[in-house]
Amino acid sequence: MESKYDACQQSSAFIHEKKPPMNLHRTVADIMTKKVVCVQPQQPILDLKHIYEGAPFHHHIPVTENGKLTGIVSLIDFMRAISDASLDDNDAVYHTKKVSEIMSIHPVSVSSNTTIGKVAQELAKGEIHSVIITEDEHVVGIVTTADIIRLLLKMEETHHTEI
């Protein structure tokens, strides 16, 4: 069965290879989530609801058109859009409102060779909670504040075990 979501999903296979210890000078390609679900602007927000109901899922959904990044929808954007709705899929708002009506345009994006430190600095400003990783405007990954926190915890754990 073909997915109605945009085909920016990368391979779900995880390659386990021995890598040098993590540091903030490495690239975001080392920590980004590569299996990214995207939606298109013309889709009804019912599709967003079904994505958010799936678990586990990050809270930021890139929006692509013709395969290129055009926006992003956060869980907060979605919750505001359905504030008066029920959880019933038949509620009118899920069918009448489109992704384009609730998405933020011009999301922050960087290439996969950007350093983890640079992305961490952007996220630390507190204005956004995810950075979309693109190559030629096509989504190849996403890095969230949770990814940075997990990395820092892993670095701390590695530091203590090496002492």
Residue pairs with C-beta under 8 A, 6 or more apart in sequence:
3 9
4 43
4 47
5 37
5 38
5 39
5 47
5 51
6 38
6 39
6 40
6 64
6 67
7 67
8 36
8 37
8 38
8 62
8 64
8 67
8 138
8 139
8 140
9 35
9 36
9 37
9 38
10 34
10 35
10 36
10 140
10 141
11 34
11 35
12 35
19 30
20 26
21 155
21 158
22 30
22 31
22 116
22 151
22 154
22 155
22 158
23 116
23 155
24 115
24 116
24 117
24 120
25 115
25 116
25 117
26 115
26 116
27 112
27 113
27 114
27 115
27 116
28 110
28 112
28 114
28 115
28 116
28 119
28 131
28 133
28 141
28 143
29 112
29 113
29 133
29 141
30 116
31 116
31 143
31 147
31 148
31 150
31 151
32 112
32 133
32 140
32 141
32 142
32 143
32 147
33 58
33 141
33 142
33 143
33 144
33 147
34 140
34 141
36 62
36 139
36 140
36 141
36 142
37 51
37 57
37 61
38 61
38 62
38 63
38 64
38 139
39 47
39 48
39 51
39 61
39 62
39 63
39 64
39 73
39 99
40 63
40 64
40 65
40 99
41 63
41 65
41 70
41 71
41 98
41 99
41 100
41 103
42 98
42 99
42 100
43 98
43 99
44 94
44 95
44 96
44 97
44 98
44 99
45 78
45 81
45 82
45 93
45 94
45 97
45 98
45 99
45 101
45 102
46 89
46 94
46 95
47 99
48 61
48 73
48 78
48 99
49 78
49 82
49 89
49 94
51 57
51 61
52 59
52 75
52 78
58 130
58 142
58 144
58 146
59 74
59 75
59 129
59 130
59 144
60 72
60 73
60 74
60 75
60 129
60 130
60 142
60 144
61 72
61 73
61 74
62 69
62 71
62 72
62 107
62 132
62 139
62 142
63 69
63 70
63 71
63 72
63 73
63 99
63 100
63 103
64 70
64 138
64 139
67 138
68 137
68 138
69 107
69 109
69 132
69 134
69 137
69 138
69 139
70 103
70 105
71 99
71 100
71 103
71 104
71 105
71 106
71 107
72 103
72 104
72 107
72 130
72 132
73 99
73 102
73 103
73 104
74 104
74 129
74 130
77 102
77 103
77 104
78 102
80 102
81 93
81 97
81 101
81 102
82 91
82 93
82 94
84 93
85 91
85 93
85 94
107 128
107 130
107 132
108 122
108 128
108 130
108 131
108 132
109 131
109 132
109 133
109 134
110 118
110 119
110 131
110 132
110 133
110 134
111 133
111 134
111 135
112 133
112 135
112 140
112 141
114 133
116 143
116 148
116 151
119 131
119 143
119 148
120 148
122 128
122 131
123 129
123 130
123 131
123 143
123 144
123 145
123 148
129 144
129 145
130 142
130 143
130 144
130 145
131 142
131 143
131 144
132 139
132 141
132 142
133 139
133 140
133 141
133 142
133 143
134 140
